[in-house]
């Protein structure tokens, strides 16, 4: 019984942390590192409020889904 209670407590804490999402700057850095590793150049990544991206491609969401990271080429 104690094991079940402990497991549920750990899962609820982990679920809360996951739902909060990553900080935008951290996620932006990770995406930039992946693009650089693939040899991509001449791009920009911009953090915007969710739904306000008019041009570019949304490549990530952060801060609990309230913001988006937008990739623009050139």
C-alpha positions in Angstrom: 0.0 0.0 0.0 2.8 2.4 0.8 4.4 1.7 -2.5 1.2 2.7 -4.4 0.9 5.9 -2.4 4.6 6.7 -3.1 4.2 5.9 -6.8 1.1 8.1 -7.1 2.8 11.0 -5.4 5.8 10.8 -7.7 3.7 10.6 -10.8 1.6 13.6 -9.8 4.8 15.7 -9.2 6.3 14.5 -12.5 3.0 15.3 -14.3 2.9 18.8 -12.9 6.5 19.5 -14.0 5.8 18.1 -17.5 2.6 20.2 -17.9 4.5 23.4 -17.0 6.6 23.0 -20.1 10.2 24.1 -20.7 11.4 27.7 -20.4 11.4 29.3 -23.9 15.0 30.3 -23.9 16.1 26.7 -23.0 14.0 25.2 -25.8 15.1 27.8 -28.3 18.8 26.9 -27.5 18.1 23.2 -28.0 16.4 23.8 -31.3 19.2 26.1 -32.5 21.8 23.4 -31.5 20.0 20.8 -33.5 19.7 23.1 -36.6 23.4 24.0 -36.3 24.4 20.3 -36.0 22.6 19.6 -39.3 24.5 22.4 -41.0 21.5 24.8 -41.3 22.5 28.5 -41.6 20.7 31.7 -42.4 17.7 31.2 -40.1 16.2 32.9 -37.1 14.2 31.6 -34.1 11.7 34.0 -32.5 9.7 33.5 -29.3 6.1 34.8 -29.8 2.8 34.6 -28.0 0.8 31.5 -29.0 -1.3 32.2 -32.2 0.5 35.4 -33.1 2.9 33.8 -35.7 2.0 35.3 -39.1 4.9 34.1 -41.1 7.4 31.3 -40.5 6.9 27.9 -39.2 6.1 27.0 -35.5 8.8 24.6 -34.4 8.0 24.4 -30.7 5.8 25.5 -27.8 7.0 26.5 -24.4 6.0 27.9 -21.0 3.0 25.7 -20.7 1.8 26.2 -24.3 1.4 30.0 -23.9 4.3 30.8 -26.3 5.6 29.4 -29.6 9.0 29.3 -31.2 8.9 30.4 -34.9 11.5 29.4 -37.4 12.2 31.8 -40.3 14.6 31.2 -43.2 16.8 33.9 -44.6 
